């Protein structure tokens, strides 16, 4: 993009390049999670957030009109802390571009500074060493050199080394990153955005990827059952190791594979990196795609998801109750049928499906709010990475007074519900009662490690079970039951606790649950112990300890 002045359509092309590049690096960004647990989703959250903006299209000539629509799309699609911060950055850029039909690099610098200001304001306690640092140093450089850029390609190419340097130094500012041996994942995603903008400015062809509308748009009602029809096909992704006994790796050409994938599906992304091939395709015949790919090698990873189920689960809060007017309504986030059902039994009106690896968007919460008729809606996000999206949804919704209790885990959500008194005279009274015990709630998790590392003095080995609380890895063990007991033993103030509630995951058998119950009751005879078949993914055990 050699021009030094761009209009709305040309700015959209820059955002589209940013989105496509982010999608290509999504998995890498996810893997930068500080904790070695299978719930890193920063890249996915940022990509899905940006997809809401990209979905508005680039038909607007005016920069101001384009950014206003783009901002609204990202606000509603924002999910996860990284996504909400990104949506606020875009919102700030839109404010900085108000009234402008075209944009120069100097105007762009002004808009970026406005974006950074909005991003910082979105975080209650901004922390340096995060994406905010990379954003701020980007704005500093752009402001200092804006008059020197000959065009937008020059702007991005000179800015990126500064951004990468800022990213490389995030571990120096945040000890937890240094200990984990990673840079900040949100910052890495932000760098990817500008790399994509540079590619678009240079006229490079980035692979097309699917562009989702804002969360919930066009999704069918109901769930996928025996009388359903497969409307959306399967999202099929895999990494293929090329094998010398199957193909000439040096002569391998990705283009015939791309042509084949496009003949049996769409939203194709296929990249060859030396002897590794990465593929993403939406298709109704994943078995044929896999058979074709195996002509050239063997699979390292495979993921196939029914997109009809994805659409249904993402858009429709469940279960739903008859809509009747009430003073207070409770909306809570939960993952796993057992947890969802139990939360409804103890007072939740609408469940927003989500949790680790599937953070709901702001619009998912808004759709949930529409399911109730209440003066006040109390939201329990139940995940520290969902609180900001819930708060953003609360600001966007105008048909009720929405209050968010910033519960950071299922354990805290359970505690808040157990203290709920809907006969309270005021909403402040209700919230005060529900929040009263949160400071005394400890949360314990057991899951499998996704990489080798050393954290909090604990040597972690990939594939073994780790026990952790919200801040620290407490143990690493060969089996999940030992990890659960060691985790409890290492929890601070465990001797002062009176109640232990265990939500068991999908991978836990009845025998394992019974064995763990016996062990906990034996070691902690003064505690009331309860087990609930939560059915959650990722975590074998989630424990609420009070």
N, C-alpha and C positions, 0 to 999 in steps of 0.2 A: 504494500500500500504506500506508493511513493508520495502521495499527496500529503500536504501538511494540514489540510482541513478535511474533515469527514462529516458526512450527514448521518441520519438515523440508520439508514440501511447499511452503511459501511461500518458503523459502530456495532450493529447487530452481528455482522460477519466476524468482528473481533471477539465478541462474546461467544459466538458459536465455536470459534476455534478454541477458546478457553475451555468450553464445556467438553468438546471432543477430546482434547488433550487430558483433561481431568479424568474422563472416563477410561482412557487408555492406561492411566497410572493409578486407577482406583485401588487395586489390590495391593500395590506397593505401599500406598499411603496407609491403608488399613493395617498393614503389618508393622507399622511404626508404633503400634500401641505400647505404652510403657509397661503394662502388665502382660506377661506371656500367657494370656488367656484368649480363647477363641471368640472374642467379642469386639475386636477392633473394627470400627465402622466409620472412621472419620472421612475416608475417601468416598465411601458410599453416601454418607450424609451430605457432604458438600456437593457431590454430583447430582443427587436427587433434588437438592435445594435449587441448584442452578438450572436444572431441567425445567422448573416452573417458569423461570424467566425466558429461557430459550423457546419454550412452547408458544409464546405469544407471537412469534414470527417477526420478520424484519420488513414489514410493509410500510412502516412509518418513516417518512422523510425527515421529520424533525427529531433531533437528538433528545430534546426535552420530552416529547411524546413517547419515544422509544423507551427512555429510561423510566418514565412513570409506569408504563405497562410492565417493563422488565422487573422493576422493583416489586410491584404488586404480585407478580407471579412467584418471585422468590420468597416473599413474606409468607404466602400461604403454603408453599412447599417446604419451608424450612423445617429441618429435623435435626436433632442432636445439637449439642452446644456449638460445634463447629459450623453447622448449617445456619443456626440462628445468627451467629456472629457474622457469617458471610452475607446473610440476607440484610442485616443492618448496615454492613459496608455498602452493599448495592443501594440500599435506601438513601444513605448519605450521599452517594455519588449522584443519585437522581436529584436530590435537593441541590447539590452543587451545580447541576446542569440545567436547573430550571430557567426557562425563558430562552434557551439557546436552540437555534435551528441547526447549527454546525458546531464542531468541536476542533480546537487546535491542541497541540501538545500542552500549551500553557493552560488552556481550559481544562484539559484532562488532569493536569496536576492539581488544579483547584478542586475538581470533583473528587479526586482520590483523597485529598486532605479531609474533605467533608465526610467521605466514607469512613476514614480512620476515626474521626471524632465520634461518629455514630456507633462504630464498632466498640470503642472504649466505653461509651455510655451504656451499652447493652450488658456489660459485665459488672456485677455489683462490686467485686474486688478484682480489678484488672491485675493480671500477673505477667511480669516480663519473662521472656523465654518461651512465649507462646506465639501463636499466629499474630497476636496484637503487635508484638515487637517487629515482626517481619513487615506488617502493614505500615507501622509508623516509620521505619527506616526507609521504606519505599517512598512514602509521601515526602520525607525529608529530602531525599535525593531528587525527586521530581521537581519539587519547589525550587531547589537550589540551582537546577540546571535547565529548567523548562524552556528558557529563551534560546538555548543552544541547539535544540533538536531540529534537524532538518525536516524530518517527517516522523510518522508514528513507528515505522520500523526501526529508525535510529533511536527513538525514545525507548522502545522496549529492549533493544539489543544492548544499550548502555545501562539500562536500569537493572537488568537481570543479574549481572555479576554482584551488584550491591545486595540484591535480595538473597542470592545464594550464600553470600558471606554472612548476612544476618541470620539465615537459617542454620548455617554451620556452627554459629556461636550460641544457639539456644541452649545447648547443654551447659555452657558456662554460666548461664543465668538461672538455670533450674536444675537443682541437684538431682531430682528424680530422673531427668533425662540422661544425665551423665552416668548415673548408676546403672540405668537400663541399656546404655550404649546406643541411644537413638537420638535423632533430632525431633523437633516438634512436628507431629503429623499434620496439624492444621496449617502450620507454616509451609510445610512441603506442598500441601494442596494449593496454597496461595501462589507459590512459585510456579506450579503447574499451570495455573490460570494465565499468568503473564507469558509463559513459554508458548502456550497455545495462541495467545494474542499475537506474539511475534511471528509464529508460523503463518497465521492468517494474514498479517500485514505484509509478509514476504510472498504471499500468493501460493504458499505450499498447500497441497491437498491432504488434509487430515482425513483418516477413515471415518465414514459416516457411522453414527451410533444412534440408537433409539432415543427419541426425545419424548419424555413423558409430560403430559399435562399436569397442572397442579394437582396435588394429592386428592384423590377421590373423584376427579373429573371423568365422567363417562363410565365409571365402574358399575357392573351389574349388581343388583341386590341378591341377597341370599348366599348360600354356600354351595359348594360343588358336591353334588350327590349322585345317586345312581340314575336319576332321570335328567341330569344335566347334559349339556353338549359342550364339547371342547371348542370354545370360541376364539381363544387367543393363542393356542399352540403351546409350545414348551420353550422356555428360555434355556438354551443349552450352551454350556461353557466347558471348555477343557484345555488342559495343557498337554501337548503331545511331544514325547521324546522321539525324534527321528532316529531310526535304527539302520545301521549300515547293512544289515542283512536284508532289509526291505527296500532301500532306496539309496541312490547316490546323493549323499548329503551335500557335497560340494556343489552339485548341479541342481539341487532342489529349488523349484520355482513356486512361490506361493500363489501366483496369479491363477493357475488352473484350479486350485483349491477354492479360491475366492469365487471364481466363476461358478463352480459347482454349488457352493453354499448359497449363492444368490439365486440359483435355479430351484432350490428346495426351501428357501426361507428368505427372511429379510433381517434388517438391523445387523448386518454382517460386520464384524470386526475380526480380521485375521492378520496376525503379525508373525513373521519368522525372525527369530533371533538366534543366529548360528544354527545349532541343532535342536532348538526348541521352537515349537509352534503354539501360539496362543489363539484360541478361537472363541468368539461369541456369536451366536446366531439364534433367531427366533424361528422355529420350524414346527410343523405338525408331525414330522417324521424323524425324531432324534436318532432312532435306531439306524436309519439309513446314513445319517451324517457320521455316526460313530463307526459304522462299517467301512465307509469311504476313508475316513481318517486312518484307520488301522492298516490300510495298504502301505502306509509310509512309516509307521512306528507304533509305539505303545503309549498308553495314557499314564501321565503322572497324577493328574487330578481330573475328576469329572463332576459337574453339577448340572442337574436337570430339574427344572421347577415348572410346575403346571401354572401358566400365567392366568388361567381362569380363576384358580384358587387365590393367587396373589392379588388379583384385582378385587375379588370379593372380600378377602380378609382385610385389605388395606383401607377399603372405603366404608365399610359398614360396621359401626360399633355393635358389639354383641355381648351378652344377649340384650334384647330390647324389651322394655316393659310398656304396658298401655300408657299412653300419654294423658296424664291428669295433672291438674294444677297442684303444686305443693310449694311450701315456703322454701325448703331446702332440697337440693338434689345433689347426689354425689356421683362424680365421674372419676374413674380410676383407671390407670394403665396396668395391664397384667399380661403375662405370657404363660400359656399352659392352661388347658381346660380346667384342671383341678383347682388351680389358684383362682381363675376367673369365676368359676361356680361358687367357690367358698366366699370370695369377696362379695358376690351378689347376695349370698345367704346372710351376710352380716351387715348389709346396709347399702351396698353400691347400687346405683340405679342404672348406669351404663358403663360398660367396659370398653376401653380403647385398646385394641389388640396391639401389643408391642412390648418391647423390653430390650434385652441385649441382642444386638445384630439386627433388630428391626424397629428402630426408633420411629414413632409416629410423627407425621408432619403437623404443623399448626392447623391445617385444614381438617385433618383427621379429628382433632379435638373439636373444632367448630361443628363438624358433622355430628359429633357426639352430643354437643350442647343442644343441637336442634331436636334431639330425641326426647328432651324433657321440657316440661312447662313449669318453670320454677322462678321464684323471685331471686333466689341466690343459688348459684352453682358452685360447689366446692370441688376442686380438682386435686387429686392425689397422683402426681406423676410417677412416684415409686421408682425413680431411677435418676441419678444425678445428671445424666446426659439427656434427660427429657424435660427437666424443669423449665429450661428457657423456652422451649417450643410451646409448652403449656402456658407460660406467662405471655408469650407473644399472641397466642390464640385468645387469651383472656382480654387483651387490649383490642383485638380486632372484632370481638363479638359484642353486639350492642343490644340484644334482646333480653339480657338478664345481667345481673351483677355477678360477675365471675371472680372468685377468689381462689388463689393457688396456695395450698400448703406444700412447701417444697420438700416433700418426702423423697428421700434419696435411695430407697430400697423397698422391696416387697415387705421386709420386716417392719420398716417405719410405717408403711401404708396399713399394715395389719394393726399396728399399735394405735394409729389414729382412728381407724374404724372401731376398734374395741372401746375407745373412749368417747365415741360420738353420742351426743344427746340432742336429738332433733326437737326437743321441747324447749330448747334454749330461747330466751326472750329476744336476743339479738344475734346477728351473724358473728359479731366479734366474740360473743360469749361462746358460741359453738366452736369457732376456730381455736379459741384459747383452750377449751377443754380437749379438743382433738390433738392439739400440739403439746399439751402439758408434759406428756411422758416421752417425747421424742428424744430428749437429751440423754435419757437413760437406756436407749435401745442400742444394742450391739447387733451387727449383722455379720454372719459367717457364711462363707461360700466354699464349695469344693468343686473343682473342675480339673481338666487336664491341661498341662502346660503345652504351649505351641512352639516354644524354643528353649534352648539352654540359656541360662543367665544366672547371675548372683544378685539377689535383692534382699535388703533388710537382713543381711548375714546368712540367708538361706540359699544353698546351692540348688538350682532348679534344673531338672533334666527333661527335655522334650518327651512328651508322651506319658509322663508320670503324673500322679494326682497331686494337686497343690491345694492347701487350705489358706484362705486369706480373708481379711476384713476389707473395708473400703479403702484403706490406705496402705496396707502392708501384706506381703506374703509371709505366712506364719510357719509353713511347713511344706515339705515335698516328700511324698510317700509312694510306695508301690501299689497300694490299693485304696479305693475310695473310703472305706470304713476307717482304716487307720488314719487317713488324712483328716477325716471328720473329727475323730477323737483328739488328735494332736492339735488341730486348729482350735477346738474348744479349750484345751489345756493352756494354750498360749494367748488366748484372748485376755485383754486387760480386765481386771476386776471381775473375773468369772466367778470368784468365790462369793461375790455379793449378789449374784443374780438369783432370781426366784422362778423364772419361767423360761422354758426352751421349747419353741415351736419349730418343727422341721418340715419343710416343703421338699418332697422328694421329686427328682427329675425323671424324665422318660427312661433313662438307662438303669434305674434302680428297681430291683426285683422285690417282691413282698418279703422273701427270706432275708434279703439284705437290710430292708427297713426294720424288720423284727430284730435282727441281730444288733443293729445300731441302737434301737430303742432299749434293749437290755443293757448295752454297754453304758449308755448315758444315765439310765436309772441307777445303775450300780455305782458309777463314779460321782453322780450328783444326786444323792438320795433326797435332798431337801428341795429339789426343784420339781415343779410341775412340768411334765414332759408331754407334748402332743405331736402327732404326726399327721400330715395332710398330703395326699397324693397329688402333688402340684402339676405334674406332667410337663414341666418346663424343659426347654432345650438348654444347651450350654452348661448349666450347673447341675451336678448330680444332687447336691444338697444346698438349699438356702435356709439358713437358720435365723430365727428371731429370738434374741436372748435379752430378757429384761429382769 
